[in-house]
Amino acid sequence: LNFLLADHKTLFVKSFFSMVDILTVVPIWITDGRTVPVVQNISSSNDMILYVIFGLNATRILRALRVRKILIRTTDPVERQVKEMCLNLIVMVLFFAAIMQFLEFSVQPYDFHNWIYFAVVTITLVGYGDIAPKTAFGRAVDMFIIAFSIVTIPMMTTKLFRSMKLQSVYARTTYLPVKKRSKHVLICGDHDSAPLPQFFDDLFHENHHQFELHAVLLFPDAPSVEMVMLLQESIHSSSITYLQGSGMNGADLERAKLDSADAVLIMTNKCAINQEEQDMKCLMLRLSIFRHLRDSSNSYHLERRKLHFCTQLIRPENKKYLTHDRLLEFRHHLEDVVLCMDEIKMGMLAQCLSFPGANTLLINLITPFDMSEAQMDEDSLWLWEYKRGCMWEIYASALCADFEGLRFIDLANLLYQQRGILLFALQVPDNDGINSCGNSSTSLYLNPANFVIPKLEEVKIVAFVIAKNKVQSDISSKIFDENDSGYREELQGIRGKRDSQRHPHIQEHHDKKDDARESTSHHIAKHLYLREEQRKQDLERQHLQHNFHLRAEPLQLSEAIVKTSFTAEHPFANKHTIVISKDLRNIGDLIRLLRARSLGDLSYLVILSPCAMTAEVWQTVAEFEEIAFLRGSPTEE
């Protein structure tokens, strides 16, 4: 039947398994109803042929080699080679044991397991001699077994060692938690080895009190020299595990123990030449990990905990692909954050141009420092204050139930006086519940003075504070002594004097009916997905007109080019800012932030670049006011 169904019948007949089938099926037909000739009584060629055909019935054991088709599914070459080697050895032992039992049965009627013992002793070249062939056919086959073992077994071991040598040890490593409840962070995607030491210094900083945290790196390439030095010589080497593999491969994600990870970080190569391609790789990797989590047998654990998921992108416009994610319902179990590198970089640069020193302040607040009081020189007061301020960081913490009913301004004053920490923002869930990306929608309020803390059982609020370390910043539990009567009186006094005016967002939140809050996320996501594209564009245009200085009509590039000098062509411009850039692809992100209405009075922006301005890039800045372009070099007067 297999022969008739085969596409290439000649190749089918010549194949190994086809020959095994022939040697298995044909002897069954011929020997059906016949008895095995006794080897001592064989007197004719017909009896010899019949005896050999009966012996060929042992070839049925070779059909077990078909299991190799299942072993092909094993992705690890070393693991697959080990399994094939074990299968071959088992089949060899059973086949040779069956042949020897058939040939020696008339002289030595031992059971089959005794001949298995003989085959193992012979193949391993031990040769105890307690069982030995006595017939001429048995001795001949025994010589063949020894010769076959001497040639075949070294070939299999050599192939195994070659596979182990060619494959990196990092491609076979599996992350094993030190403790049952230890936490680990999965880092994958693309990476640049240069900033990783600083990244790990911040991740494992003692101020964060993450003493049992482990980092698992999953990258497609073998570790570079810098990475190997980091893994071997770094003070965090015991907390870092490097795995060579891909986040697109489910087996590699299982090696990294994705199902039990506390956080996942997809890194991007911000220096990539093709930024669009790099973002698409990160988005595909993100989708692959989501699907693995959704389809995993352990995915029910996500309902009991929140998995922190962070994705790095380069271009802000690529965030639009997150809106059409079909795994929206599953993502409710994730704390999903998307970071756009160009958006952050251009935003900090714009803040630095508008408010000098703002970037230094932000960097100091997100970077941990270790500066003891002995290192501070009090002779220079500003330097002493600067170093002391560098020791503080931004932390997020839940609120204690004791703070319910307090105004933000009263709570901030209380925390500063009692704990010495600065409360400056609150993150509050929106009424809609789901944003356009399918996540739990929240709003961030900076210093909302009259915001009244609601019942925390109904609303999950996250507070952002500036503190020295994580322990000091934790305000999620009772932070004062319950027997402190002065503290209780102070809280009662604050509640008695608080303004009854509620924040409009919270007032509206409490006015919502319970039925509206119970609307399913799937219905909301579907509604958002079916919105018309034209309406999105209109809303975006309204947002730009309300928050940025826009022209009534886009400015033509020919009108913006400075042909002689800027002062001669724009004599009424009181002041201007020069933006120097060789690569103009991301200039629109910077110009947009510098045209914000919140910055007050406008000043001309002169783009100075040795490269020509393309029409595609100019479209990103043409609608903003007071823009000029000058082609030239900043090294020439």
C-alpha positions as CSV (number, residue, x, y, z in Angstrom):
1,L,0.0,0.0,0.0
2,N,2.8,2.4,0.8
3,F,4.5,1.5,-2.5
4,L,1.3,2.3,-4.4
5,L,0.9,5.6,-2.6
6,A,4.5,6.7,-3.0
7,D,5.2,9.6,-5.3
8,H,8.6,8.3,-6.3
9,K,8.4,4.6,-6.3
10,T,12.1,4.0,-7.2
11,L,13.3,6.1,-4.3
12,F,10.8,4.4,-2.0
13,V,12.1,0.9,-2.9
14,K,15.7,2.0,-2.3
15,S,14.9,3.6,1.1
16,F,16.0,2.0,4.3
17,F,12.6,1.6,5.9
18,S,11.2,0.2,2.6
19,M,13.8,-2.6,2.7
20,V,13.0,-3.3,6.3
21,D,9.3,-3.6,5.4
22,I,10.1,-6.0,2.6
23,L,12.4,-8.1,4.9
24,T,9.6,-8.1,7.5
25,V,6.5,-8.8,5.4
26,V,7.8,-11.3,2.9
27,P,9.1,-13.8,5.5
28,I,5.7,-13.8,7.2
29,W,4.0,-14.9,4.0
30,I,6.6,-17.6,3.2
31,T,6.8,-19.1,6.8
32,D,3.1,-19.0,7.4
33,G,2.1,-22.6,8.4
34,R,5.7,-24.0,8.3
35,T,8.0,-25.2,11.1
36,V,11.5,-24.0,11.7
37,P,14.1,-26.5,10.4
38,V,16.6,-27.8,13.0
39,V,20.0,-26.6,12.1
40,Q,21.6,-30.0,12.6
41,N,19.1,-31.6,10.2
42,I,19.5,-29.2,7.3
43,S,20.5,-31.3,4.3
44,S,19.3,-29.3,1.3
45,S,19.5,-25.8,-0.1
46,N,15.7,-25.4,0.3
47,D,16.0,-26.1,4.1
48,M,18.8,-23.6,4.3
49,I,16.8,-20.9,2.5
50,L,13.8,-21.6,4.7
51,Y,16.0,-21.4,7.8
52,V,17.4,-18.0,6.8
53,I,13.9,-16.7,6.0
54,F,12.7,-17.7,9.5
55,G,15.7,-15.8,10.9
56,L,14.7,-12.7,8.9
57,N,11.6,-12.5,11.1
58,A,13.8,-10.8,13.7
59,T,14.0,-7.7,11.3
60,R,10.6,-6.7,12.7
61,I,12.5,-5.1,15.6
62,L,14.1,-2.7,13.2
63,R,10.7,-1.1,12.5
64,A,11.2,0.6,15.9
65,L,13.7,2.9,14.1
66,R,10.6,4.8,12.7
67,V,10.5,6.6,16.0
68,R,13.3,8.8,14.6
69,K,10.6,10.7,12.6
70,I,9.2,11.9,16.0
71,L,12.7,12.8,17.2
72,I,13.1,15.2,14.3
73,R,10.7,17.6,16.1
74,T,13.3,18.1,18.8
75,T,14.8,21.5,18.1
76,D,18.0,21.1,20.1
77,P,20.6,19.3,17.9
78,V,22.4,17.9,20.9
79,E,19.3,16.6,22.6
80,R,18.1,15.1,19.3
81,Q,21.5,13.3,18.7
82,V,21.4,11.9,22.3
83,K,17.9,10.5,21.7
84,E,18.8,9.0,18.4
85,M,21.9,7.4,19.9
86,C,19.9,5.8,22.7
87,L,17.3,4.5,20.2
88,N,19.9,3.0,17.9
89,L,21.6,1.2,20.9
90,I,18.3,-0.2,22.2
91,V,17.4,-1.5,18.7
92,M,20.9,-3.0,18.2
93,V,20.7,-4.9,21.5
94,L,17.2,-6.2,20.8
95,F,17.9,-7.2,17.2
96,F,21.2,-9.0,17.9
97,A,19.7,-10.7,20.9
98,A,16.8,-12.0,18.8
99,I,19.2,-13.2,16.0
100,M,21.4,-15.0,18.6
101,Q,18.4,-16.7,20.3
102,F,17.2,-18.0,16.9
103,L,20.6,-19.3,15.9
104,E,21.5,-20.9,19.2
105,F,18.1,-22.1,20.4
106,S,18.7,-25.7,19.4
107,V,21.9,-25.9,21.4
108,Q,21.3,-23.3,24.1
109,P,17.6,-22.8,24.7
110,Y,18.1,-19.7,26.9
111,D,15.3,-17.1,27.5
112,F,15.4,-13.8,25.6
113,H,16.6,-11.7,28.5
114,N,19.7,-13.9,28.7
115,W,20.6,-13.1,25.1
116,I,19.9,-9.4,25.8
117,Y,22.6,-9.7,28.4
118,F,24.9,-11.4,25.9
119,A,24.3,-8.7,23.3
120,V,25.1,-5.9,25.8
121,V,28.3,-7.7,26.9
122,T,29.4,-8.2,23.3
123,I,28.6,-4.7,22.1
124,T,30.5,-3.1,25.0
125,L,33.5,-5.4,24.2
126,V,33.5,-6.8,27.7
127,G,33.1,-10.4,26.8
128,Y,32.7,-12.3,30.2
129,G,32.4,-15.6,28.4
130,D,29.7,-17.0,30.6
131,I,27.4,-17.2,27.5
132,A,29.1,-18.0,24.2
133,P,27.9,-19.1,20.8
134,K,28.4,-22.8,20.0
135,T,27.1,-23.1,16.5
136,A,29.0,-22.0,13.4
137,F,26.2,-19.5,12.4
138,G,26.2,-18.1,15.9
139,R,29.9,-17.5,16.0
140,A,29.8,-15.8,12.6
141,V,27.1,-13.5,13.7
142,D,29.0,-12.8,16.9
143,M,32.0,-11.7,14.9
144,F,29.8,-9.4,12.8
145,I,28.3,-7.9,16.0
146,I,31.8,-7.1,17.4
147,A,32.9,-5.5,14.1
148,F,29.7,-3.6,13.7
149,S,29.9,-2.2,17.2
150,I,33.6,-1.2,16.8
151,V,32.6,0.9,13.7
152,T,29.1,2.2,14.6
153,I,29.4,3.3,18.2
154,P,32.5,5.5,17.8
155,M,30.7,7.1,14.8
156,M,27.7,8.0,16.9
157,T,29.7,9.3,19.7
158,T,31.9,11.4,17.4
159,K,28.8,12.9,15.8
160,L,27.4,13.7,19.2
161,F,30.7,15.4,20.3
162,R,30.8,17.4,17.1
163,S,27.3,18.7,17.7
164,M,28.2,19.7,21.3
165,K,31.3,21.4,20.0
166,L,29.6,23.4,17.3
167,Q,26.7,24.5,19.5
168,S,27.2,27.2,22.1
169,V,26.8,26.2,25.8
170,Y,24.5,29.2,26.1
171,A,22.1,27.6,23.6
172,R,21.7,24.5,25.9
173,T,21.5,26.4,29.2
174,T,18.2,26.5,31.1
175,Y,17.4,29.0,33.8
176,L,16.8,27.2,37.1
177,P,15.5,29.4,40.0
178,V,17.7,29.3,43.1
179,K,14.6,29.4,45.3
180,K,11.0,28.4,44.7
181,R,9.7,31.9,45.2
182,S,12.7,33.8,43.7
183,K,11.8,36.5,41.2
184,H,13.3,36.9,37.7
185,V,13.1,39.4,34.9
186,L,13.3,38.2,31.2
187,I,15.2,40.5,28.9
188,C,15.1,39.8,25.2
189,G,15.2,41.4,21.8
190,D,18.2,43.3,20.5
191,H,20.9,44.8,22.7
192,D,24.1,46.8,22.8
193,S,26.5,45.5,25.3
194,A,27.9,49.0,26.2
195,P,25.0,50.2,28.4
196,L,24.2,46.9,30.1
197,P,26.6,47.3,33.0
198,Q,24.9,50.5,34.0
199,F,21.5,48.9,33.4
200,F,22.3,46.1,35.8
201,D,23.8,48.5,38.4
202,D,20.4,50.3,38.4
203,L,18.4,47.1,38.4
204,F,20.2,45.5,41.3
205,H,20.9,48.7,43.3
206,E,20.6,48.2,47.0
207,N,18.2,51.1,47.3
208,H,15.6,49.0,45.4
209,H,15.9,46.1,48.0
210,Q,15.6,43.5,45.2
211,F,18.1,41.1,46.8
212,E,16.5,37.9,45.3
213,L,15.9,39.3,41.8
214,H,17.5,37.5,38.9
215,A,17.9,38.7,35.3
216,V,17.6,36.2,32.4
217,L,19.0,37.4,29.1
218,L,17.6,35.8,26.0
219,F,19.3,36.9,22.8
220,P,19.7,35.2,19.4
221,D,23.5,35.6,19.2
222,A,26.3,34.1,21.3
223,P,27.6,36.6,24.0
224,S,30.2,39.0,22.8
225,V,33.5,39.5,24.6
226,E,32.1,42.4,26.6
227,M,29.1,40.3,27.6
228,V,31.3,37.4,28.7
229,M,33.4,39.7,30.8
230,L,30.2,41.1,32.3
231,L,28.9,37.6,33.1
232,Q,32.2,36.5,34.7
233,E,33.6,39.5,36.4
234,S,30.6,41.7,37.3
235,I,29.5,41.9,40.9
236,H,26.1,40.9,39.6
237,S,27.3,37.8,37.8
238,S,25.5,35.5,40.2
239,S,22.3,37.3,39.4
240,I,22.5,37.1,35.6
241,T,21.9,34.1,33.3
242,Y,22.6,34.3,29.6
243,L,20.6,32.1,27.2
244,Q,21.2,32.0,23.5
245,G,17.8,31.7,21.8
246,S,14.9,33.6,20.3
247,G,11.7,34.9,21.8
248,M,9.9,33.7,18.7
249,N,10.7,30.1,19.8
250,G,8.4,28.6,22.4
251,A,11.1,26.1,23.5
252,D,13.5,29.0,24.3
253,L,10.8,30.9,26.2
254,E,10.3,27.8,28.3
255,R,14.0,27.6,28.9
256,A,13.8,31.1,30.2
257,K,10.8,30.2,32.5
258,L,8.6,32.9,30.9
259,D,5.5,31.6,32.7
260,S,6.9,32.4,36.1
261,A,8.7,35.7,35.2
262,D,7.7,38.8,37.1
263,A,8.6,41.2,34.3
264,V,9.5,41.1,30.6
265,L,11.7,43.7,28.8
266,I,12.0,43.8,25.0
267,M,15.0,45.8,24.1
268,T,15.6,47.6,20.8
269,N,18.8,48.6,19.0
270,K,18.5,52.4,19.0
271,C,21.5,52.7,16.7
272,A,19.9,50.5,14.0
273,I,20.1,52.0,10.5
274,N,16.6,50.7,9.5
275,Q,14.6,51.9,12.5
276,E,11.3,50.8,10.9
277,E,12.5,47.2,10.6
278,Q,13.9,47.3,14.1
279,D,10.5,48.3,15.5
280,M,8.7,45.6,13.5
281,K,11.0,43.0,15.0
282,C,10.2,44.2,18.5
283,L,6.5,44.2,17.7
284,M,6.6,40.7,16.3
285,L,8.6,39.5,19.3
286,R,6.1,41.1,21.6
287,L,3.2,39.3,19.8
288,S,5.0,36.0,20.0
289,I,5.5,36.3,23.8
290,F,1.9,37.3,24.2
291,R,0.7,34.2,22.3
292,H,3.0,31.9,24.2
293,L,1.6,33.3,27.5
294,R,-2.0,32.9,26.3
295,D,-1.5,29.4,25.0
296,S,0.7,28.2,27.9
297,S,-0.7,25.6,30.3
298,N,0.4,27.8,33.1
299,S,-1.3,31.0,31.9
300,Y,-3.9,30.8,34.6
301,H,-1.2,32.0,37.0
302,L,-1.5,35.5,35.4
303,E,-4.9,35.9,36.9
304,R,-3.3,35.8,40.3
305,R,-0.5,38.2,39.6
306,K,0.4,41.1,37.3
307,L,3.1,40.5,34.8
308,H,5.0,43.8,34.1
309,F,5.7,44.0,30.4
310,C,7.9,46.7,28.8
311,T,8.5,47.2,25.1
312,Q,11.1,49.6,23.6
313,L,10.3,51.2,20.2
314,I,12.3,53.8,18.3
315,R,9.7,55.6,16.3
316,P,6.5,57.0,18.0
317,E,4.3,56.5,15.0
318,N,4.8,52.7,15.3
319,K,2.7,52.6,18.4
320,K,-0.4,52.7,16.2
321,Y,0.2,49.0,15.5
322,L,-0.6,48.2,19.1
323,T,-4.1,49.4,18.7
324,H,-5.1,46.5,16.4
325,D,-3.6,43.8,18.7
326,R,-6.0,40.9,18.7
327,L,-4.8,39.8,22.1
328,L,-6.5,42.7,23.9
329,E,-8.5,40.5,26.3
330,F,-5.5,38.6,27.4
331,R,-3.5,41.8,28.0
332,H,-5.7,42.8,30.9
333,H,-3.5,40.5,33.0
334,L,-0.4,42.6,32.1
335,E,1.1,45.9,33.3
336,D,1.9,46.9,29.7
337,V,4.3,49.8,29.1
338,V,5.6,51.0,25.7
339,L,8.7,53.3,25.6
340,C,9.6,55.2,22.5
341,M,13.2,56.1,22.5
342,D,13.0,59.0,20.0
343,E,10.0,60.4,21.9
344,I,11.9,60.3,25.2
345,K,15.1,61.6,23.7
346,M,13.5,64.5,21.8
347,G,11.3,65.3,24.8
348,M,14.2,65.7,27.1
349,L,16.1,67.7,24.5
350,A,13.1,70.1,24.1
351,Q,12.8,70.5,27.9
352,C,16.5,71.3,28.0
353,L,16.2,74.0,25.4
354,S,13.1,75.5,27.1
355,F,14.3,75.0,30.7
356,P,18.1,74.6,31.1
357,G,18.9,72.0,33.6
358,A,15.7,70.0,33.3
359,N,17.4,67.0,31.7
360,T,19.9,66.9,34.6
361,L,17.1,66.9,37.1
362,L,15.3,64.1,35.4
363,I,18.4,62.0,35.0
364,N,19.3,62.4,38.7
365,L,15.7,61.4,39.7
366,I,15.8,58.1,37.7
367,T,19.4,57.1,38.4
368,P,20.4,55.7,41.8
369,F,23.5,57.2,43.4
370,D,25.6,56.1,46.4
371,M,27.0,59.1,48.2
372,S,27.7,58.9,51.9
373,E,27.6,62.0,54.1
374,A,31.4,61.8,54.5
375,Q,31.9,62.4,50.8
376,M,30.0,65.7,50.9
377,D,31.9,68.8,51.2
378,E,29.9,71.4,53.2
379,D,32.3,74.2,52.2
380,S,30.5,74.4,48.9
381,L,26.8,74.6,49.8
382,W,25.5,74.2,46.2
383,L,27.6,71.2,45.6
384,W,26.6,69.7,48.9
385,E,22.9,70.2,48.1
386,Y,23.4,68.8,44.6
387,K,25.1,65.6,45.8
388,R,22.5,65.2,48.5
389,G,19.7,65.5,46.0
390,C,21.4,62.9,43.7
391,M,20.8,60.3,46.4
392,W,17.0,60.6,45.9
393,E,14.9,58.7,43.3
394,I,11.4,58.4,42.0
395,Y,9.4,55.5,43.4
396,A,5.8,54.3,42.9
397,S,3.8,53.0,45.8
398,A,0.2,52.1,46.7
399,L,-1.6,54.2,49.3
400,C,-2.6,53.1,52.8
401,A,-6.3,53.0,53.8
402,D,-5.5,55.5,56.5
403,F,-5.2,58.2,53.9
404,E,-8.8,57.9,52.6
405,G,-10.6,61.2,52.7
406,L,-7.4,63.4,52.8
407,R,-6.7,66.0,50.2
408,F,-3.6,65.6,48.2
409,I,-2.0,68.8,49.5
410,D,-2.6,67.7,53.1
411,L,-1.3,64.2,52.5
412,A,1.9,65.6,50.8
413,N,2.5,67.9,53.8
414,L,2.0,65.0,56.2
415,L,4.3,62.6,54.4
416,Y,7.0,65.3,54.2
417,Q,6.8,66.1,57.9
418,Q,6.6,62.5,59.2
419,R,8.7,60.6,56.6
420,G,10.7,63.2,54.8
421,I,9.5,62.1,51.4
422,L,8.0,64.2,48.7
423,L,4.6,63.2,47.1
424,F,4.2,64.9,43.7
425,A,1.8,62.9,41.5
426,L,-1.1,60.3,41.6
427,Q,-2.0,57.8,38.9
428,V,-5.8,57.3,38.9
429,P,-7.8,54.9,36.7
430,D,-10.1,56.4,34.1
431,N,-13.8,55.9,33.9
432,D,-13.7,54.2,30.6
433,G,-11.5,51.4,32.0
434,I,-9.8,50.6,28.7
435,N,-7.6,52.8,26.5
436,S,-7.0,52.5,22.7
437,C,-4.3,50.0,23.2
438,G,-6.5,47.7,25.2
439,N,-4.9,48.3,28.6
440,S,-6.4,49.6,31.8
441,S,-6.6,53.3,31.1
442,T,-5.2,55.6,33.7
443,S,-4.4,59.3,34.1
444,L,-1.5,60.9,35.8
445,Y,-2.1,64.0,37.9
446,L,0.8,66.3,38.9
447,N,0.3,68.0,42.3
448,P,-3.6,67.9,42.2
449,A,-4.0,70.1,45.4
450,N,-7.7,69.5,46.1
451,F,-7.8,65.9,45.0
452,V,-9.5,63.9,47.7
453,I,-8.3,60.3,48.2
454,P,-11.4,58.1,47.7
455,K,-12.0,54.6,49.1
456,L,-9.1,52.5,48.0
457,E,-11.2,49.4,47.8
458,E,-13.0,50.9,44.8
459,V,-10.2,52.8,43.1
460,K,-6.6,51.6,42.8
461,I,-4.4,54.7,43.1
462,V,-0.6,54.7,42.7
463,A,1.4,57.5,44.3
464,F,4.7,58.8,43.0
465,V,7.1,60.0,45.6
466,I,10.7,61.1,45.8
467,A,12.6,59.2,48.4
468,K,16.1,57.8,49.3
469,N,15.2,54.1,48.9
470,K,12.4,51.8,48.4
471,V,11.8,51.1,52.1
472,Q,11.3,54.8,52.8
473,S,9.0,55.3,49.8
474,D,6.6,52.5,50.8
475,I,3.4,54.0,52.0
476,S,1.1,51.1,51.2
477,S,0.8,49.9,54.8
478,K,0.5,51.5,58.2
479,I,3.6,53.7,58.4
480,F,2.9,55.1,61.8
481,D,2.4,53.6,65.2
482,E,-1.3,52.8,65.8
483,N,-0.9,53.9,69.5
484,D,0.4,57.3,68.5
485,S,-2.5,59.5,69.6
486,G,-0.9,62.6,68.2
487,Y,-0.9,61.1,64.7
488,R,-4.5,60.1,65.0
489,E,-5.5,63.6,66.1
490,E,-3.6,65.1,63.3
491,L,-5.4,63.0,60.7
492,Q,-8.8,63.8,62.3
493,G,-7.9,67.5,62.2
494,I,-6.9,67.4,58.6
495,R,-10.1,65.6,57.7
496,G,-12.1,68.1,59.6
497,K,-10.6,71.1,57.8
498,R,-10.4,69.6,54.3
499,D,-12.2,71.2,51.5
500,S,-15.4,69.4,50.6
501,Q,-14.8,70.1,46.9
502,R,-13.9,66.8,45.2
503,H,-11.8,66.5,42.2
504,P,-14.1,66.4,39.1
505,H,-12.6,63.1,37.9
506,I,-13.2,61.3,41.2
507,Q,-16.7,62.9,41.6
508,E,-17.6,61.7,38.2
509,H,-16.0,58.3,39.0
510,H,-18.3,57.9,42.1
511,D,-21.4,58.9,40.1
512,K,-20.9,56.0,37.7
513,K,-23.2,53.2,38.2
514,D,-21.9,49.7,39.0
515,D,-23.4,48.3,35.8
516,A,-21.4,50.6,33.7
517,R,-18.1,49.6,35.4
518,E,-18.9,45.9,34.8
519,S,-19.0,46.3,31.0
520,T,-16.6,43.7,29.5
521,S,-13.3,44.7,28.2
522,H,-13.9,42.8,25.0
523,H,-16.9,44.9,24.1
524,I,-14.9,48.2,24.7
525,A,-11.9,46.9,22.7
526,K,-14.2,45.9,19.8
527,H,-15.8,49.4,19.9
528,L,-12.5,51.1,19.8
529,Y,-11.3,48.9,16.9
530,L,-14.3,49.8,14.7
531,R,-13.8,53.5,15.0
532,E,-13.4,55.3,11.7
533,E,-9.9,56.3,10.7
534,Q,-11.2,59.7,9.6
535,R,-12.5,60.4,13.1
536,K,-9.1,59.5,14.6
537,Q,-7.4,62.0,12.3
538,D,-9.9,64.7,13.2
539,L,-9.3,64.1,16.9
540,E,-5.5,64.2,16.3
541,R,-5.9,67.5,14.4
542,Q,-8.0,69.0,17.2
543,H,-5.4,67.9,19.7
544,L,-2.6,69.5,17.8
545,Q,-4.5,72.8,17.3
546,H,-5.3,73.0,21.0
547,N,-1.8,72.2,22.3
548,F,0.6,73.4,19.6
549,H,1.2,76.5,17.5
550,L,0.1,75.5,14.0
551,R,-0.2,77.4,10.7
552,A,-3.5,77.7,8.9
553,E,-1.8,76.1,5.8
554,P,1.4,74.1,5.7
555,L,4.4,76.1,4.8
556,Q,6.1,75.2,1.5
557,L,9.7,74.1,1.7
558,S,10.8,76.6,-0.9
559,E,9.4,79.4,1.3
560,A,11.2,78.2,4.4
561,I,14.7,77.8,2.9
562,V,17.1,80.6,3.9
563,K,18.9,81.7,0.7
564,T,21.1,84.5,2.0
565,S,21.1,84.9,5.8
566,F,18.4,84.5,8.5
567,T,18.7,88.0,9.9
568,A,18.4,89.6,6.4
569,E,15.4,87.6,5.4
570,H,13.7,87.8,8.9
571,P,14.6,91.2,10.2
572,F,11.7,91.3,12.8
573,A,12.7,88.0,14.5
574,N,13.8,89.1,18.0
575,K,15.4,85.8,18.9
576,H,15.8,82.4,17.4
577,T,17.1,78.9,18.3
578,I,19.4,77.0,16.0
579,V,18.8,73.2,15.7
580,I,21.9,71.5,14.2
581,S,21.4,68.0,12.9
582,K,22.9,65.8,10.2
583,D,20.2,63.1,10.3
584,L,16.9,64.9,9.8
585,R,14.6,61.8,10.1
586,N,13.6,62.5,13.7
587,I,13.6,66.3,13.5
588,G,9.8,66.4,13.5
589,D,9.6,64.9,17.0
590,L,11.8,67.7,18.4
591,I,10.1,70.6,16.5
592,R,6.7,69.4,17.7
593,L,7.6,69.6,21.3
594,L,9.2,73.1,20.8
595,R,6.0,74.4,19.3
596,A,3.9,73.6,22.4
597,R,1.6,76.4,23.6
598,S,2.6,75.7,27.2
599,L,6.1,77.2,26.4
600,G,4.6,80.7,26.0
601,D,6.1,83.1,23.4
602,L,7.4,81.6,20.2
603,S,11.0,82.0,18.9
604,Y,12.1,81.1,15.4
605,L,13.6,77.7,14.9
606,V,16.4,77.6,12.3
607,I,17.3,74.0,11.2
608,L,20.9,73.9,10.1
609,S,22.0,70.8,8.3
610,P,24.6,69.8,5.7
611,C,22.0,67.5,4.1
612,A,19.1,68.4,1.9
613,M,15.6,68.5,3.4
614,T,13.5,65.9,1.8
615,A,9.8,66.4,1.2
616,E,8.9,63.5,3.4
617,V,10.7,64.9,6.4
618,W,9.4,68.5,5.7
619,Q,5.8,67.2,6.0
620,T,6.4,66.5,9.6
621,V,7.3,70.2,10.4
622,A,5.6,72.2,7.7
623,E,2.4,72.8,9.7
624,F,4.2,74.4,12.7
625,E,4.8,78.2,12.9
626,E,8.1,80.1,12.5
627,I,10.3,77.4,11.0
628,A,13.3,78.0,8.7
629,F,15.8,75.7,7.0
630,L,19.4,76.6,6.2
631,R,21.5,74.1,4.4
632,G,25.1,74.4,5.5
633,S,27.8,73.2,8.0
634,P,28.2,74.5,11.5
635,T,32.0,74.3,11.1
636,E,31.9,77.0,8.4
637,E,31.5,80.7,9.3
